[in-house]
């Protein structure tokens, strides 16, 4: 592979985790250029799913990012042997929960010029692992705060939450103590 070809490859370290199986779960994606310079990083809490579902959600988020940002050559690095071997076709996908996620990932990889996936030890995937745990901690903290707010019945107090605008919608960094269908007023302040 020439230097020119390698420079077009984007490397994605992905990880997914669940505290319990199933349990509270999250994924993270760390994006680098071929020389290891950071391009982006993001994570998301998933609610209660299995560890393997969280791993696949991380892969799907990474592939979606690549397609949206026009990165046609991708190398994915994951510490999930199951995910990597299934994507390589070395393991069968037996789980009915994973089959649709695997199919979607395969379809997305076909839209890329080049896709490779590599299994590494957890120590070689530290930043993605750290972001998963940070997302889980944040979600857990948000749930505890939500319970506290409901218990103390301080619903009239303004809530503050950080959010990121992604694909035309706001993604909140923590869960909010709101009831289904509850209407709220929103004031948005841009971060400088």
DALINVEN-V171729 format. One record per backbone hydrogen bond with DSSP energy under -1.0 kcal/mol. NH is the residue of the N-H (numbers start at 1). CO is the residue of the C=O. E is the energy in kcal/mol with one decimal. If there is no record, write none. Layout:
NH&CO&E, NH&CO&E
This chain:
6&2&-2.4, 7&3&-2.3, 8&5&-1.1, 9&6&-1.9, 10&73&-3.0, 11&32&-2.5, 12&75&-2.9, 13&30&-2.7, 14&77&-2.6, 15&28&-2.0, 17&26&-2.6, 19&24&-2.8, 20&18&-1.2, 23&49&-1.9, 25&47&-2.5, 26&17&-2.1, 27&44&-2.0, 28&15&-2.5, 29&42&-2.9, 30&13&-2.6, 31&40&-3.2, 32&11&-2.9, 33&37&-2.4, 36&33&-2.0, 39&31&-3.2, 40&31&-1.6, 42&29&-2.4, 44&27&-2.1, 46&25&-3.4, 49&23&-2.0, 54&50&-2.1, 55&51&-2.2, 56&52&-2.1, 57&53&-2.6, 58&54&-2.0, 59&55&-1.9, 60&56&-2.9, 61&57&-2.3, 62&58&-2.2, 63&59&-2.7, 64&60&-2.6, 65&61&-2.3, 66&62&-2.4, 67&63&-2.4, 68&64&-2.6, 69&65&-2.4, 71&66&-3.0, 74&114&-2.7, 75&10&-2.6, 76&116&-2.9, 77&12&-3.2, 78&118&-2.4, 84&80&-2.4, 85&81&-2.9, 86&82&-2.4, 87&83&-2.6, 88&84&-1.9, 90&85&-2.3, 91&85&-1.4, 99&95&-1.9, 102&98&-3.0, 103&99&-2.8, 104&100&-2.2, 105&101&-2.4, 106&102&-2.7, 107&103&-2.3, 108&104&-2.2, 109&105&-2.3, 110&106&-1.4, 111&108&-1.3, 112&109&-1.5, 113&72&-1.3, 114&72&-2.1, 116&74&-2.0, 118&76&-2.6, 120&78&-2.2, 124&121&-1.9, 125&122&-2.1, 129&125&-2.1, 130&126&-2.7, 131&127&-2.2, 132&128&-2.0, 133&129&-2.1, 134&130&-2.2, 135&131&-2.4, 136&132&-2.4, 137&133&-2.6, 138&134&-2.6, 139&135&-2.5, 140&136&-2.6, 141&137&-2.7, 142&138&-2.6, 143&139&-2.3, 144&140&-2.1, 145&141&-2.6, 146&142&-2.6, 147&143&-2.3, 148&144&-2.3, 149&145&-2.7, 150&146&-2.3, 151&147&-2.8, 152&148&-2.3, 154&149&-1.5, 157&154&-1.7, 164&171&-2.3, 166&169&-3.1, 169&166&-1.5, 171&164&-3.0, 173&162&-2.6, 178&176&-2.2, 182&179&-2.3
